[in-house]
Amino acid sequence: MLQKLPISISDFNTLRIENYLYIDKTSYIHHLLTSGEKYYFLARPRRFGKSLLVSTLQEVLTGNKALFTGLAIGNSAYDWQPHGVIKFDLSIFGITDAVSLRSGISIALTKIIDKYELKITIDFSNPSIALQQVIYPTFPRSQF
């Protein structure tokens, strides 16, 4: 039986659970996570799998090893240590101007704070500082 084609599906969990066709590129993700490089710049044209890559990274970094059975990273020596993941997707807010951008950032950061039960107070007047406060809640601002 042929596997279903994942047209417009960019959620790794859905692809694997619902048995959609997936071309295994997890060896690249394994290399990305274990190579020791500090920064990566990932640029791809529209509709070339950026969202699926982010979703796959999220599943790896949260330690969801069961989804990777039979894939390269699932057969590797990767340690599957769960990490906190902040997925920041502003596309769901229909941002059209500066006001809706600030509102979208505030909503997204509030959801992240609630999800991880962070005990921090955020300054929403400056989106850049607010994001830094969520990502680095224990560091003084002078370290940014």
Chimera marker file (.cmm) of the C-alpha trace (Angstrom):
<marker_set name="trace">
<marker id="1" x="0.000" y="0.000" z="0.000" r="1" g="1" b="0" radius="0.5"/>
<marker id="2" x="1.313" y="3.438" z="-0.908" r="1" g="1" b="0" radius="0.5"/>
<marker id="3" x="1.787" y="5.970" z="1.829" r="1" g="1" b="0" radius="0.5"/>
<marker id="4" x="-0.239" y="9.171" z="1.771" r="1" g="1" b="0" radius="0.5"/>
<marker id="5" x="1.514" y="12.278" z="0.475" r="1" g="1" b="0" radius="0.5"/>
<marker id="6" x="1.831" y="15.033" z="3.101" r="1" g="1" b="0" radius="0.5"/>
<marker id="7" x="0.444" y="17.916" z="1.049" r="1" g="1" b="0" radius="0.5"/>
<marker id="8" x="0.540" y="21.105" z="3.178" r="1" g="1" b="0" radius="0.5"/>
<marker id="9" x="1.349" y="19.168" z="6.376" r="1" g="1" b="0" radius="0.5"/>
<marker id="10" x="4.305" y="20.574" z="8.262" r="1" g="1" b="0" radius="0.5"/>
<marker id="11" x="3.846" y="18.860" z="11.619" r="1" g="1" b="0" radius="0.5"/>
<marker id="12" x="6.316" y="15.995" z="12.124" r="1" g="1" b="0" radius="0.5"/>
<marker id="13" x="4.141" y="14.308" z="14.754" r="1" g="1" b="0" radius="0.5"/>
<marker id="14" x="1.187" y="14.183" z="12.342" r="1" g="1" b="0" radius="0.5"/>
<marker id="15" x="3.348" y="12.844" z="9.514" r="1" g="1" b="0" radius="0.5"/>
<marker id="16" x="4.640" y="9.969" z="11.605" r="1" g="1" b="0" radius="0.5"/>
<marker id="17" x="1.474" y="9.071" z="13.551" r="1" g="1" b="0" radius="0.5"/>
<marker id="18" x="-0.769" y="9.150" z="10.481" r="1" g="1" b="0" radius="0.5"/>
<marker id="19" x="1.785" y="7.279" z="8.335" r="1" g="1" b="0" radius="0.5"/>
<marker id="20" x="2.422" y="9.949" z="5.715" r="1" g="1" b="0" radius="0.5"/>
<marker id="21" x="5.397" y="9.621" z="3.394" r="1" g="1" b="0" radius="0.5"/>
<marker id="22" x="8.494" y="11.135" z="5.010" r="1" g="1" b="0" radius="0.5"/>
<marker id="23" x="11.900" y="11.387" z="3.359" r="1" g="1" b="0" radius="0.5"/>
<marker id="24" x="14.352" y="10.804" z="6.190" r="1" g="1" b="0" radius="0.5"/>
<marker id="25" x="16.679" y="13.757" z="6.658" r="1" g="1" b="0" radius="0.5"/>
<marker id="26" x="17.178" y="13.229" z="10.368" r="1" g="1" b="0" radius="0.5"/>
<marker id="27" x="20.865" y="12.432" z="9.844" r="1" g="1" b="0" radius="0.5"/>
<marker id="28" x="21.273" y="16.143" z="9.038" r="1" g="1" b="0" radius="0.5"/>
<marker id="29" x="19.436" y="17.064" z="12.229" r="1" g="1" b="0" radius="0.5"/>
<marker id="30" x="21.677" y="14.713" z="14.210" r="1" g="1" b="0" radius="0.5"/>
<marker id="31" x="24.734" y="16.404" z="12.710" r="1" g="1" b="0" radius="0.5"/>
<marker id="32" x="23.286" y="19.852" z="13.418" r="1" g="1" b="0" radius="0.5"/>
<marker id="33" x="22.691" y="18.959" z="17.089" r="1" g="1" b="0" radius="0.5"/>
<marker id="34" x="25.953" y="17.118" z="17.756" r="1" g="1" b="0" radius="0.5"/>
<marker id="35" x="28.565" y="18.885" z="15.608" r="1" g="1" b="0" radius="0.5"/>
<marker id="36" x="29.479" y="21.429" z="18.270" r="1" g="1" b="0" radius="0.5"/>
<marker id="37" x="28.739" y="24.451" z="16.099" r="1" g="1" b="0" radius="0.5"/>
<marker id="38" x="27.267" y="27.325" z="18.083" r="1" g="1" b="0" radius="0.5"/>
<marker id="39" x="25.146" y="29.045" z="15.404" r="1" g="1" b="0" radius="0.5"/>
<marker id="40" x="23.395" y="27.990" z="12.231" r="1" g="1" b="0" radius="0.5"/>
<marker id="41" x="21.646" y="30.093" z="9.629" r="1" g="1" b="0" radius="0.5"/>
<marker id="42" x="18.880" y="28.116" z="7.958" r="1" g="1" b="0" radius="0.5"/>
<marker id="43" x="17.600" y="29.745" z="4.791" r="1" g="1" b="0" radius="0.5"/>
<marker id="44" x="15.298" y="28.080" z="2.319" r="1" g="1" b="0" radius="0.5"/>
<marker id="45" x="12.815" y="29.378" z="-0.252" r="1" g="1" b="0" radius="0.5"/>
<marker id="46" x="9.089" y="29.419" z="0.414" r="1" g="1" b="0" radius="0.5"/>
<marker id="47" x="7.446" y="25.979" z="0.566" r="1" g="1" b="0" radius="0.5"/>
<marker id="48" x="10.763" y="24.132" z="1.049" r="1" g="1" b="0" radius="0.5"/>
<marker id="49" x="10.127" y="22.586" z="4.448" r="1" g="1" b="0" radius="0.5"/>
<marker id="50" x="11.237" y="25.161" z="7.017" r="1" g="1" b="0" radius="0.5"/>
<marker id="51" x="8.196" y="24.558" z="9.222" r="1" g="1" b="0" radius="0.5"/>
<marker id="52" x="8.619" y="20.780" z="9.003" r="1" g="1" b="0" radius="0.5"/>
<marker id="53" x="12.295" y="21.149" z="9.937" r="1" g="1" b="0" radius="0.5"/>
<marker id="54" x="11.366" y="23.248" z="12.993" r="1" g="1" b="0" radius="0.5"/>
<marker id="55" x="8.671" y="20.736" z="13.969" r="1" g="1" b="0" radius="0.5"/>
<marker id="56" x="11.126" y="17.840" z="13.603" r="1" g="1" b="0" radius="0.5"/>
<marker id="57" x="13.733" y="19.673" z="15.695" r="1" g="1" b="0" radius="0.5"/>
<marker id="58" x="11.098" y="20.315" z="18.347" r="1" g="1" b="0" radius="0.5"/>
<marker id="59" x="10.238" y="16.614" z="18.564" r="1" g="1" b="0" radius="0.5"/>
<marker id="60" x="13.918" y="15.624" z="18.802" r="1" g="1" b="0" radius="0.5"/>
<marker id="61" x="14.737" y="18.262" z="21.411" r="1" g="1" b="0" radius="0.5"/>
<marker id="62" x="11.755" y="17.374" z="23.592" r="1" g="1" b="0" radius="0.5"/>
<marker id="63" x="12.973" y="13.759" z="23.614" r="1" g="1" b="0" radius="0.5"/>
<marker id="64" x="10.113" y="12.177" z="21.661" r="1" g="1" b="0" radius="0.5"/>
<marker id="65" x="12.233" y="9.209" z="20.520" r="1" g="1" b="0" radius="0.5"/>
<marker id="66" x="9.259" y="6.983" z="19.649" r="1" g="1" b="0" radius="0.5"/>
<marker id="67" x="8.462" y="9.147" z="16.603" r="1" g="1" b="0" radius="0.5"/>
<marker id="68" x="11.916" y="8.434" z="15.170" r="1" g="1" b="0" radius="0.5"/>
<marker id="69" x="11.777" y="4.643" z="15.109" r="1" g="1" b="0" radius="0.5"/>
<marker id="70" x="13.352" y="3.466" z="11.866" r="1" g="1" b="0" radius="0.5"/>
<marker id="71" x="14.848" y="6.864" z="11.042" r="1" g="1" b="0" radius="0.5"/>
<marker id="72" x="18.538" y="7.768" z="11.043" r="1" g="1" b="0" radius="0.5"/>
<marker id="73" x="18.499" y="9.735" z="14.292" r="1" g="1" b="0" radius="0.5"/>
<marker id="74" x="16.391" y="7.033" z="15.964" r="1" g="1" b="0" radius="0.5"/>
<marker id="75" x="19.087" y="4.484" z="15.133" r="1" g="1" b="0" radius="0.5"/>
<marker id="76" x="21.927" y="6.768" z="16.246" r="1" g="1" b="0" radius="0.5"/>
<marker id="77" x="23.584" y="7.268" z="19.615" r="1" g="1" b="0" radius="0.5"/>
<marker id="78" x="21.747" y="10.557" z="20.194" r="1" g="1" b="0" radius="0.5"/>
<marker id="79" x="21.048" y="10.898" z="23.932" r="1" g="1" b="0" radius="0.5"/>
<marker id="80" x="17.371" y="12.041" z="23.718" r="1" g="1" b="0" radius="0.5"/>
<marker id="81" x="17.774" y="14.330" z="26.723" r="1" g="1" b="0" radius="0.5"/>
<marker id="82" x="14.626" y="16.510" z="26.804" r="1" g="1" b="0" radius="0.5"/>
<marker id="83" x="15.177" y="20.255" z="26.391" r="1" g="1" b="0" radius="0.5"/>
<marker id="84" x="12.808" y="23.167" z="26.733" r="1" g="1" b="0" radius="0.5"/>
<marker id="85" x="11.697" y="24.350" z="23.317" r="1" g="1" b="0" radius="0.5"/>
<marker id="86" x="10.248" y="27.727" z="22.528" r="1" g="1" b="0" radius="0.5"/>
<marker id="87" x="8.380" y="27.641" z="19.245" r="1" g="1" b="0" radius="0.5"/>
<marker id="88" x="7.585" y="31.187" z="18.287" r="1" g="1" b="0" radius="0.5"/>
<marker id="89" x="5.100" y="31.238" z="15.375" r="1" g="1" b="0" radius="0.5"/>
<marker id="90" x="3.680" y="34.656" z="14.600" r="1" g="1" b="0" radius="0.5"/>
<marker id="91" x="1.914" y="33.469" z="11.429" r="1" g="1" b="0" radius="0.5"/>
<marker id="92" x="-1.156" y="32.465" z="13.451" r="1" g="1" b="0" radius="0.5"/>
<marker id="93" x="-1.849" y="36.048" z="14.546" r="1" g="1" b="0" radius="0.5"/>
<marker id="94" x="-2.618" y="37.651" z="11.167" r="1" g="1" b="0" radius="0.5"/>
<marker id="95" x="-0.145" y="40.450" z="11.714" r="1" g="1" b="0" radius="0.5"/>
<marker id="96" x="-0.744" y="43.421" z="9.434" r="1" g="1" b="0" radius="0.5"/>
<marker id="97" x="0.867" y="46.371" z="11.224" r="1" g="1" b="0" radius="0.5"/>
<marker id="98" x="3.058" y="47.361" z="14.168" r="1" g="1" b="0" radius="0.5"/>
<marker id="99" x="0.181" y="47.258" z="16.655" r="1" g="1" b="0" radius="0.5"/>
<marker id="100" x="-0.852" y="43.709" z="15.724" r="1" g="1" b="0" radius="0.5"/>
<marker id="101" x="2.834" y="42.673" z="15.752" r="1" g="1" b="0" radius="0.5"/>
<marker id="102" x="3.240" y="43.899" z="19.345" r="1" g="1" b="0" radius="0.5"/>
<marker id="103" x="-0.030" y="42.231" z="20.312" r="1" g="1" b="0" radius="0.5"/>
<marker id="104" x="0.989" y="38.947" z="18.640" r="1" g="1" b="0" radius="0.5"/>
<marker id="105" x="4.360" y="38.940" z="20.378" r="1" g="1" b="0" radius="0.5"/>
<marker id="106" x="2.696" y="39.637" z="23.728" r="1" g="1" b="0" radius="0.5"/>
<marker id="107" x="0.206" y="36.787" z="23.266" r="1" g="1" b="0" radius="0.5"/>
<marker id="108" x="2.888" y="34.342" z="22.089" r="1" g="1" b="0" radius="0.5"/>
<marker id="109" x="5.209" y="35.184" z="24.986" r="1" g="1" b="0" radius="0.5"/>
<marker id="110" x="2.373" y="34.930" z="27.505" r="1" g="1" b="0" radius="0.5"/>
<marker id="111" x="1.558" y="31.430" z="26.217" r="1" g="1" b="0" radius="0.5"/>
<marker id="112" x="5.210" y="30.415" z="26.543" r="1" g="1" b="0" radius="0.5"/>
<marker id="113" x="5.384" y="31.800" z="30.097" r="1" g="1" b="0" radius="0.5"/>
<marker id="114" x="2.220" y="29.889" z="31.029" r="1" g="1" b="0" radius="0.5"/>
<marker id="115" x="3.338" y="26.649" z="29.332" r="1" g="1" b="0" radius="0.5"/>
<marker id="116" x="6.684" y="26.547" z="31.131" r="1" g="1" b="0" radius="0.5"/>
<marker id="117" x="5.309" y="28.113" z="34.332" r="1" g="1" b="0" radius="0.5"/>
<marker id="118" x="8.024" y="30.747" z="34.281" r="1" g="1" b="0" radius="0.5"/>
<marker id="119" x="8.071" y="32.980" z="37.322" r="1" g="1" b="0" radius="0.5"/>
<marker id="120" x="8.986" y="36.189" z="35.489" r="1" g="1" b="0" radius="0.5"/>
<marker id="121" x="7.473" y="39.584" z="34.839" r="1" g="1" b="0" radius="0.5"/>
<marker id="122" x="7.714" y="40.776" z="31.267" r="1" g="1" b="0" radius="0.5"/>
<marker id="123" x="8.133" y="44.300" z="29.923" r="1" g="1" b="0" radius="0.5"/>
<marker id="124" x="5.824" y="44.190" z="26.892" r="1" g="1" b="0" radius="0.5"/>
<marker id="125" x="6.576" y="47.812" z="25.912" r="1" g="1" b="0" radius="0.5"/>
<marker id="126" x="9.683" y="46.625" z="24.043" r="1" g="1" b="0" radius="0.5"/>
<marker id="127" x="9.214" y="43.326" z="22.116" r="1" g="1" b="0" radius="0.5"/>
<marker id="128" x="12.964" y="42.713" z="21.839" r="1" g="1" b="0" radius="0.5"/>
<marker id="129" x="13.499" y="42.999" z="25.593" r="1" g="1" b="0" radius="0.5"/>
<marker id="130" x="10.364" y="40.941" z="26.310" r="1" g="1" b="0" radius="0.5"/>
<marker id="131" x="11.644" y="38.103" z="24.110" r="1" g="1" b="0" radius="0.5"/>
<marker id="132" x="15.046" y="38.246" z="25.800" r="1" g="1" b="0" radius="0.5"/>
<marker id="133" x="13.360" y="38.103" z="29.213" r="1" g="1" b="0" radius="0.5"/>
<marker id="134" x="11.640" y="34.852" z="28.225" r="1" g="1" b="0" radius="0.5"/>
<marker id="135" x="14.668" y="33.239" z="26.593" r="1" g="1" b="0" radius="0.5"/>
<marker id="136" x="17.168" y="34.303" z="29.257" r="1" g="1" b="0" radius="0.5"/>
<marker id="137" x="15.062" y="34.766" z="32.401" r="1" g="1" b="0" radius="0.5"/>
<marker id="138" x="17.943" y="34.336" z="34.862" r="1" g="1" b="0" radius="0.5"/>
<marker id="139" x="20.583" y="36.484" z="33.185" r="1" g="1" b="0" radius="0.5"/>
<marker id="140" x="21.034" y="40.194" z="33.830" r="1" g="1" b="0" radius="0.5"/>
<marker id="141" x="20.256" y="42.352" z="30.792" r="1" g="1" b="0" radius="0.5"/>
<marker id="142" x="23.904" y="43.412" z="30.519" r="1" g="1" b="0" radius="0.5"/>
<marker id="143" x="24.782" y="39.931" z="29.179" r="1" g="1" b="0" radius="0.5"/>
<marker id="144" x="22.669" y="40.296" z="26.009" r="1" g="1" b="0" radius="0.5"/>
<link id1="1" id2="2" r="1" g="1" b="0" radius="0.2"/>
<link id1="2" id2="3" r="1" g="1" b="0" radius="0.2"/>
<link id1="3" id2="4" r="1" g="1" b="0" radius="0.2"/>
<link id1="4" id2="5" r="1" g="1" b="0" radius="0.2"/>
<link id1="5" id2="6" r="1" g="1" b="0" radius="0.2"/>
<link id1="6" id2="7" r="1" g="1" b="0" radius="0.2"/>
<link id1="7" id2="8" r="1" g="1" b="0" radius="0.2"/>
<link id1="8" id2="9" r="1" g="1" b="0" radius="0.2"/>
<link id1="9" id2="10" r="1" g="1" b="0" radius="0.2"/>
<link id1="10" id2="11" r="1" g="1" b="0" radius="0.2"/>
<link id1="11" id2="12" r="1" g="1" b="0" radius="0.2"/>
<link id1="12" id2="13" r="1" g="1" b="0" radius="0.2"/>
<link id1="13" id2="14" r="1" g="1" b="0" radius="0.2"/>
<link id1="14" id2="15" r="1" g="1" b="0" radius="0.2"/>
<link id1="15" id2="16" r="1" g="1" b="0" radius="0.2"/>
<link id1="16" id2="17" r="1" g="1" b="0" radius="0.2"/>
<link id1="17" id2="18" r="1" g="1" b="0" radius="0.2"/>
<link id1="18" id2="19" r="1" g="1" b="0" radius="0.2"/>
<link id1="19" id2="20" r="1" g="1" b="0" radius="0.2"/>
<link id1="20" id2="21" r="1" g="1" b="0" radius="0.2"/>
<link id1="21" id2="22" r="1" g="1" b="0" radius="0.2"/>
<link id1="22" id2="23" r="1" g="1" b="0" radius="0.2"/>
<link id1="23" id2="24" r="1" g="1" b="0" radius="0.2"/>
<link id1="24" id2="25" r="1" g="1" b="0" radius="0.2"/>
<link id1="25" id2="26" r="1" g="1" b="0" radius="0.2"/>
<link id1="26" id2="27" r="1" g="1" b="0" radius="0.2"/>
<link id1="27" id2="28" r="1" g="1" b="0" radius="0.2"/>
<link id1="28" id2="29" r="1" g="1" b="0" radius="0.2"/>
<link id1="29" id2="30" r="1" g="1" b="0" radius="0.2"/>
<link id1="30" id2="31" r="1" g="1" b="0" radius="0.2"/>
<link id1="31" id2="32" r="1" g="1" b="0" radius="0.2"/>
<link id1="32" id2="33" r="1" g="1" b="0" radius="0.2"/>
<link id1="33" id2="34" r="1" g="1" b="0" radius="0.2"/>
<link id1="34" id2="35" r="1" g="1" b="0" radius="0.2"/>
<link id1="35" id2="36" r="1" g="1" b="0" radius="0.2"/>
<link id1="36" id2="37" r="1" g="1" b="0" radius="0.2"/>
<link id1="37" id2="38" r="1" g="1" b="0" radius="0.2"/>
<link id1="38" id2="39" r="1" g="1" b="0" radius="0.2"/>
<link id1="39" id2="40" r="1" g="1" b="0" radius="0.2"/>
<link id1="40" id2="41" r="1" g="1" b="0" radius="0.2"/>
<link id1="41" id2="42" r="1" g="1" b="0" radius="0.2"/>
<link id1="42" id2="43" r="1" g="1" b="0" radius="0.2"/>
<link id1="43" id2="44" r="1" g="1" b="0" radius="0.2"/>
<link id1="44" id2="45" r="1" g="1" b="0" radius="0.2"/>
<link id1="45" id2="46" r="1" g="1" b="0" radius="0.2"/>
<link id1="46" id2="47" r="1" g="1" b="0" radius="0.2"/>
<link id1="47" id2="48" r="1" g="1" b="0" radius="0.2"/>
<link id1="48" id2="49" r="1" g="1" b="0" radius="0.2"/>
<link id1="49" id2="50" r="1" g="1" b="0" radius="0.2"/>
<link id1="50" id2="51" r="1" g="1" b="0" radius="0.2"/>
<link id1="51" id2="52" r="1" g="1" b="0" radius="0.2"/>
<link id1="52" id2="53" r="1" g="1" b="0" radius="0.2"/>
<link id1="53" id2="54" r="1" g="1" b="0" radius="0.2"/>
<link id1="54" id2="55" r="1" g="1" b="0" radius="0.2"/>
<link id1="55" id2="56" r="1" g="1" b="0" radius="0.2"/>
<link id1="56" id2="57" r="1" g="1" b="0" radius="0.2"/>
<link id1="57" id2="58" r="1" g="1" b="0" radius="0.2"/>
<link id1="58" id2="59" r="1" g="1" b="0" radius="0.2"/>
<link id1="59" id2="60" r="1" g="1" b="0" radius="0.2"/>
<link id1="60" id2="61" r="1" g="1" b="0" radius="0.2"/>
<link id1="61" id2="62" r="1" g="1" b="0" radius="0.2"/>
<link id1="62" id2="63" r="1" g="1" b="0" radius="0.2"/>
<link id1="63" id2="64" r="1" g="1" b="0" radius="0.2"/>
<link id1="64" id2="65" r="1" g="1" b="0" radius="0.2"/>
<link id1="65" id2="66" r="1" g="1" b="0" radius="0.2"/>
<link id1="66" id2="67" r="1" g="1" b="0" radius="0.2"/>
<link id1="67" id2="68" r="1" g="1" b="0" radius="0.2"/>
<link id1="68" id2="69" r="1" g="1" b="0" radius="0.2"/>
<link id1="69" id2="70" r="1" g="1" b="0" radius="0.2"/>
<link id1="70" id2="71" r="1" g="1" b="0" radius="0.2"/>
<link id1="71" id2="72" r="1" g="1" b="0" radius="0.2"/>
<link id1="72" id2="73" r="1" g="1" b="0" radius="0.2"/>
<link id1="73" id2="74" r="1" g="1" b="0" radius="0.2"/>
<link id1="74" id2="75" r="1" g="1" b="0" radius="0.2"/>
<link id1="75" id2="76" r="1" g="1" b="0" radius="0.2"/>
<link id1="76" id2="77" r="1" g="1" b="0" radius="0.2"/>
<link id1="77" id2="78" r="1" g="1" b="0" radius="0.2"/>
<link id1="78" id2="79" r="1" g="1" b="0" radius="0.2"/>
<link id1="79" id2="80" r="1" g="1" b="0" radius="0.2"/>
<link id1="80" id2="81" r="1" g="1" b="0" radius="0.2"/>
<link id1="81" id2="82" r="1" g="1" b="0" radius="0.2"/>
<link id1="82" id2="83" r="1" g="1" b="0" radius="0.2"/>
<link id1="83" id2="84" r="1" g="1" b="0" radius="0.2"/>
<link id1="84" id2="85" r="1" g="1" b="0" radius="0.2"/>
<link id1="85" id2="86" r="1" g="1" b="0" radius="0.2"/>
<link id1="86" id2="87" r="1" g="1" b="0" radius="0.2"/>
<link id1="87" id2="88" r="1" g="1" b="0" radius="0.2"/>
<link id1="88" id2="89" r="1" g="1" b="0" radius="0.2"/>
<link id1="89" id2="90" r="1" g="1" b="0" radius="0.2"/>
<link id1="90" id2="91" r="1" g="1" b="0" radius="0.2"/>
<link id1="91" id2="92" r="1" g="1" b="0" radius="0.2"/>
<link id1="92" id2="93" r="1" g="1" b="0" radius="0.2"/>
<link id1="93" id2="94" r="1" g="1" b="0" radius="0.2"/>
<link id1="94" id2="95" r="1" g="1" b="0" radius="0.2"/>
<link id1="95" id2="96" r="1" g="1" b="0" radius="0.2"/>
<link id1="96" id2="97" r="1" g="1" b="0" radius="0.2"/>
<link id1="97" id2="98" r="1" g="1" b="0" radius="0.2"/>
<link id1="98" id2="99" r="1" g="1" b="0" radius="0.2"/>
<link id1="99" id2="100" r="1" g="1" b="0" radius="0.2"/>
<link id1="100" id2="101" r="1" g="1" b="0" radius="0.2"/>
<link id1="101" id2="102" r="1" g="1" b="0" radius="0.2"/>
<link id1="102" id2="103" r="1" g="1" b="0" radius="0.2"/>
<link id1="103" id2="104" r="1" g="1" b="0" radius="0.2"/>
<link id1="104" id2="105" r="1" g="1" b="0" radius="0.2"/>
<link id1="105" id2="106" r="1" g="1" b="0" radius="0.2"/>
<link id1="106" id2="107" r="1" g="1" b="0" radius="0.2"/>
<link id1="107" id2="108" r="1" g="1" b="0" radius="0.2"/>
<link id1="108" id2="109" r="1" g="1" b="0" radius="0.2"/>
<link id1="109" id2="110" r="1" g="1" b="0" radius="0.2"/>
<link id1="110" id2="111" r="1" g="1" b="0" radius="0.2"/>
<link id1="111" id2="112" r="1" g="1" b="0" radius="0.2"/>
<link id1="112" id2="113" r="1" g="1" b="0" radius="0.2"/>
<link id1="113" id2="114" r="1" g="1" b="0" radius="0.2"/>
<link id1="114" id2="115" r="1" g="1" b="0" radius="0.2"/>
<link id1="115" id2="116" r="1" g="1" b="0" radius="0.2"/>
<link id1="116" id2="117" r="1" g="1" b="0" radius="0.2"/>
<link id1="117" id2="118" r="1" g="1" b="0" radius="0.2"/>
<link id1="118" id2="119" r="1" g="1" b="0" radius="0.2"/>
<link id1="119" id2="120" r="1" g="1" b="0" radius="0.2"/>
<link id1="120" id2="121" r="1" g="1" b="0" radius="0.2"/>
<link id1="121" id2="122" r="1" g="1" b="0" radius="0.2"/>
<link id1="122" id2="123" r="1" g="1" b="0" radius="0.2"/>
<link id1="123" id2="124" r="1" g="1" b="0" radius="0.2"/>
<link id1="124" id2="125" r="1" g="1" b="0" radius="0.2"/>
<link id1="125" id2="126" r="1" g="1" b="0" radius="0.2"/>
<link id1="126" id2="127" r="1" g="1" b="0" radius="0.2"/>
<link id1="127" id2="128" r="1" g="1" b="0" radius="0.2"/>
<link id1="128" id2="129" r="1" g="1" b="0" radius="0.2"/>
<link id1="129" id2="130" r="1" g="1" b="0" radius="0.2"/>
<link id1="130" id2="131" r="1" g="1" b="0" radius="0.2"/>
<link id1="131" id2="132" r="1" g="1" b="0" radius="0.2"/>
<link id1="132" id2="133" r="1" g="1" b="0" radius="0.2"/>
<link id1="133" id2="134" r="1" g="1" b="0" radius="0.2"/>
<link id1="134" id2="135" r="1" g="1" b="0" radius="0.2"/>
<link id1="135" id2="136" r="1" g="1" b="0" radius="0.2"/>
<link id1="136" id2="137" r="1" g="1" b="0" radius="0.2"/>
<link id1="137" id2="138" r="1" g="1" b="0" radius="0.2"/>
<link id1="138" id2="139" r="1" g="1" b="0" radius="0.2"/>
<link id1="139" id2="140" r="1" g="1" b="0" radius="0.2"/>
<link id1="140" id2="141" r="1" g="1" b="0" radius="0.2"/>
<link id1="141" id2="142" r="1" g="1" b="0" radius="0.2"/>
<link id1="142" id2="143" r="1" g="1" b="0" radius="0.2"/>
<link id1="143" id2="144" r="1" g="1" b="0" radius="0.2"/>
</marker_set>
